Amino acid sequence: SGRSSTSRRARKSGQCACSRSGRPLNATVQFRKGNVRTNVQILDISTHGVRIAAIQGLRIGDTCWIRLPQLEPQQAKVVWVDEFVVGCQFARPLHPSVLDNILRLRQPASRKPE
C-alpha cells in the first residue's frame, strides 16, 4: 500500500494511541512550499508521528509543520501517502505525557449527573 515498514511496525507494536471512540482531533498543517496552511483531521497519533486526512499535494519526503492543540508547531516529514491520507513522522518525538494531554482532548465530555 506504499506505507513504510516503520509505520507498519508502529501499528503492530501498539504505539498508535488514538482511541476510535474519541472525537476527531483537528490540527493545522503548514507546508514548506509557499507557506500554504490547511486544516486537517488527525486520524491517529503517537509519540513519533500522525496519520492525517484531507491533505493534497504532499509527497514522501516533504517537510511540514503540524500545529496540534495547545502546542507549538511540530516539524514532521511525510513518510507515506495513500491518496488523501498521509503519514508523518515528527522530527522530535512527543513526550508521552504531552501525547496523553492531546488524547484527553479527544475524549467526549463527560455528562454531569442531573
C-alpha positions as CSV (number, residue, x, y, z in Angstrom):
1,S,0.0,0.0,0.0
2,G,3.0,2.3,-0.1
3,R,3.3,2.7,3.6
4,S,6.7,2.3,5.2
5,S,7.7,-0.6,7.3
6,T,8.3,1.8,10.2
7,S,4.6,2.7,10.1
8,R,3.5,-0.9,10.0
9,R,5.9,-1.8,12.9
10,A,4.5,1.1,15.0
11,R,0.9,-0.1,14.4
12,K,1.8,-3.7,15.2
13,S,3.6,-2.7,18.4
14,G,0.7,-0.7,19.7
15,Q,2.4,2.7,19.6
16,C,-0.5,4.4,17.9
17,A,-2.6,5.7,20.7
18,C,-5.8,7.2,19.3
19,S,-9.0,5.8,20.6
20,R,-11.5,5.0,17.9
21,S,-14.3,6.2,20.2
22,G,-12.8,9.6,20.8
23,R,-13.8,12.8,19.0
24,P,-11.9,13.7,15.8
25,L,-8.9,15.9,16.6
26,N,-8.3,18.9,14.3
27,A,-4.9,20.4,13.5
28,T,-3.4,22.9,11.1
29,V,-0.6,21.8,8.7
30,Q,1.8,24.3,7.1
31,F,3.6,23.1,4.0
32,R,7.2,24.1,3.4
33,K,6.5,25.1,-0.2
34,G,4.9,28.6,-0.3
35,N,3.8,28.7,3.4
36,V,0.4,27.1,2.5
37,R,-1.7,26.3,5.5
38,T,-4.6,23.9,5.7
39,N,-6.8,22.4,8.4
40,V,-6.7,18.7,8.7
41,Q,-8.2,15.9,10.8
42,I,-5.9,13.7,12.8
43,L,-6.9,10.1,12.3
44,D,-4.1,8.6,14.5
45,I,-1.3,10.0,16.7
46,S,1.6,8.5,18.6
47,T,4.7,10.0,20.2
48,H,6.5,9.5,16.9
49,G,4.0,10.8,14.3
50,V,0.5,11.3,13.0
51,R,-1.8,10.0,10.3
52,I,-3.9,12.8,8.9
53,A,-6.7,13.1,6.4
54,A,-7.6,15.8,3.8
55,I,-4.1,16.6,2.6
56,Q,-3.4,17.2,-1.1
57,G,-0.2,17.8,-2.8
58,L,2.1,16.2,-0.2
59,R,4.7,13.7,-1.3
60,I,7.0,11.3,0.6
61,G,10.0,13.3,1.9
62,D,8.1,16.7,2.1
63,T,8.6,18.6,5.3
64,C,5.6,20.2,7.1
65,W,4.7,21.7,10.4
66,I,1.7,20.4,12.3
67,R,0.1,22.6,14.9
68,L,-1.5,20.3,17.4
69,P,-3.9,21.7,20.0
70,Q,-2.1,23.6,22.8
71,L,1.3,23.0,21.3
72,E,3.8,25.0,19.2
73,P,4.0,23.7,15.6
74,Q,5.8,20.3,15.4
75,Q,8.1,19.7,12.4
76,A,7.4,16.5,10.6
77,K,8.4,14.6,7.5
78,V,5.9,12.8,5.2
79,V,6.8,9.1,5.3
80,W,3.9,7.6,3.3
81,V,1.0,8.8,1.2
82,D,-2.2,6.8,0.4
83,E,-4.5,9.0,-1.7
84,F,-5.9,11.6,0.8
85,V,-4.3,10.1,3.9
86,V,-0.7,10.9,4.9
87,G,1.6,9.5,7.5
88,C,4.1,12.0,9.0
89,Q,7.0,11.3,11.4
90,F,7.8,14.0,14.0
91,A,11.3,15.4,13.8
92,R,11.3,15.2,17.6
93,P,9.1,12.6,19.3
94,L,6.4,14.0,21.6
95,H,6.9,13.3,25.3
96,P,4.4,10.6,26.4
97,S,2.7,13.0,28.9
98,V,2.2,15.5,26.1
99,L,0.5,12.8,24.0
100,D,-1.7,11.9,26.9
101,N,-2.9,15.5,27.2
102,I,-3.6,15.6,23.4
103,L,-5.6,12.4,23.7
104,R,-7.6,13.8,26.6
105,L,-8.9,16.5,24.2
106,R,-10.4,13.7,22.0
107,Q,-12.5,12.2,24.8
108,P,-16.2,13.1,24.8
109,A,-17.1,15.5,27.6
110,S,-18.5,13.5,30.5
111,R,-22.0,14.4,31.5
112,K,-22.6,15.6,35.0
113,P,-25.4,13.9,36.9
114,E,-28.6,16.0,37.0
